[in-house]
Amino acid sequence: STIFWFLNALSKEYTTSINYPVKYTNLPKEKILVSQLPSKLDLRVQAYGFDLLKYKVSTAFLSNPFDVNEYTNYRINKNSKNNYPLITSGIIKRLERELSSGIQLLSISPDTLHFHFSPVKEKKVPVKLSAKIGFEQQFMQSELIILEPDSVIVKGAGSIIDSVEQMETKELVLSGLKETTDENIGFAKTDGLEVSSKKIKVTIPVVRFTE
């Protein structure tokens, strides 16, 4: 009887909401997205139970590509403005084609996707070494520490780049040095930034101390 009830339930038509996980692709290359977009769209659909079950099983662990250029008819690339609202009711038919056959898409929530962009900027900034260095007895640093490169080019949203004055490295901790030492180290924080060098070479010149 349980199986009969289950099959009977699946054969009925329902109006319900389903989650549609999305991954945004094909964003403008000359602009950086600075707004937070929803990772899931809430779709109000009408379909038979079998179709709904099939959809939920097939998309349980997937994110659907959301081609921004295609869904906006390439207006974002052609538009010099940095803000673009996409009314989701205008893409219902297009999005419906991405769903399982037999599912009718009635509405999409949120009703508007707000794309906020910032122009890409770049500038050259000095590297700042963060380090704690200790030496063996009778040894010391002989010259200035050498950084290669000593400056990098950072690229990103203008709102971020304008506040970047230097790129600080991760903390380099060394002890008991008794000879010149080379180390490679990355940067402490690069969120939202593209850096011309992922790591720098640090050279600590060491000599024996003599009276």
CORLIN-V788558 format. One record per residue. OMEGA is omega in whole degrees, 0 to 359 (NA if undefined). Layout:
omega=OMEGA
omega=OMEGA
This chain:
omega=179
omega=180
omega=179
omega=179
omega=182
omega=180
omega=178
omega=179
omega=181
omega=182
omega=180
omega=178
omega=184
omega=167
omega=187
omega=178
omega=177
omega=176
omega=179
omega=181
omega=183
omega=173
omega=186
omega=182
omega=177
omega=172
omega=181
omega=183
omega=184
omega=180
omega=178
omega=178
omega=181
omega=178
omega=178
omega=180
omega=180
omega=178
omega=178
omega=172
omega=178
omega=185
omega=174
omega=188
omega=174
omega=183
omega=175
omega=183
omega=180
omega=180
omega=179
omega=179
omega=179
omega=180
omega=184
omega=178
omega=185
omega=183
omega=185
omega=185
omega=184
omega=169
omega=183
omega=178
omega=178
omega=183
omega=186
omega=179
omega=183
omega=183
omega=177
omega=182
omega=176
omega=182
omega=182
omega=179
omega=183
omega=186
omega=179
omega=180
omega=182
omega=178
omega=181
omega=176
omega=177
omega=179
omega=188
omega=178
omega=180
omega=181
omega=183
omega=183
omega=181
omega=180
omega=180
omega=180
omega=180
omega=181
omega=176
omega=177
omega=181
omega=179
omega=177
omega=181
omega=183
omega=181
omega=181
omega=174
omega=6
omega=182
omega=180
omega=172
omega=183
omega=177
omega=176
omega=183
omega=172
omega=179
omega=178
omega=176
omega=174
omega=175
omega=181
omega=181
omega=179
omega=176
omega=176
omega=181
omega=172
omega=187
omega=169
omega=188
omega=178
omega=184
omega=173
omega=178
omega=179
omega=175
omega=182
omega=176
omega=186
omega=183
omega=176
omega=176
omega=183
omega=176
omega=179
omega=354
omega=179
omega=175
omega=181
omega=175
omega=179
omega=182
omega=179
omega=179
omega=182
omega=181
omega=178
omega=184
omega=183
omega=182
omega=182
omega=180
omega=179
omega=176
omega=182
omega=180
omega=167
omega=183
omega=178
omega=182
omega=179
omega=178
omega=177
omega=180
omega=176
omega=174
omega=179
omega=189
omega=175
omega=177
omega=173
omega=183
omega=180
omega=183
omega=185
omega=185
omega=180
omega=182
omega=178
omega=182
omega=170
omega=186
omega=184
omega=177
omega=179
omega=180
omega=174
omega=177
omega=180
omega=178
omega=178
omega=179
omega=184
omega=175
omega=175
omega=179
omega=177
omega=179
omega=NA
